[in-house]
Amino acid sequence: MAKKQSFGDKVLKQKAESKKMAKIVVAEKKENGQFRFRSKIVHVDTLQEELKAARA
């Protein structure tokens, strides 16, 4: 009989945590009229705070 692999559960848990990330792209207008784009990866739990901070 095969034993259950203990490290498999840990790997699946880490994969689930990594899927709880969101990417934010913020556009800023420079002095010469062109736009600059910044991207940031944040956790889903702090997404609303990051969006409010980006708008300000």
N, C-alpha and C positions, 0 to 999 in steps of 0.2 A: 504494500500500500504506500502511496505517496504521502509525504508530509506536506502540510500547508506552509507556503513560503511566508515568513513573517515580514520580509522586506517589501513584498508586493503591496501590502496595505499601506505602508509608509509612502511608497511611490505614488499610489493612486491619490492619497490625501494631498500630496504636494502638487500634483497635477490639478486637482480641484481648486486649490488655493491660487494657483497661477491663472486660472480662468476667471478669477474675480477681479481682474484688473481692467481699467478703461484707459483709452488714449484720448487726450485732449489736444486739440490743435487750436492755437490762438493766433489771430491775425492782428498785426499792428501796422499802422501807417507811418512810414518814415518821413523825414523832413523833405526829401526830394519827390514825394508823391508815390513812391513805390511801397509795396506791402512786404512785410517780413512775417514769416510763419514760424512759430515755436511749437514744438510738440512735447508733451509730458505724459508719462504713464503713471497713473495713480490707482489706489485701491478703491473699489466700488463704495466702500463705507464712507470715504472722505470725498467722494465725487462732488456732491452738492456744495461743500465749502470751497473746493478748488474752482468750481464754475463761478461762484459769487466773487471770489478774489480776482478771477481773470476779467470779469466785467468791470470791476472798479479800476 
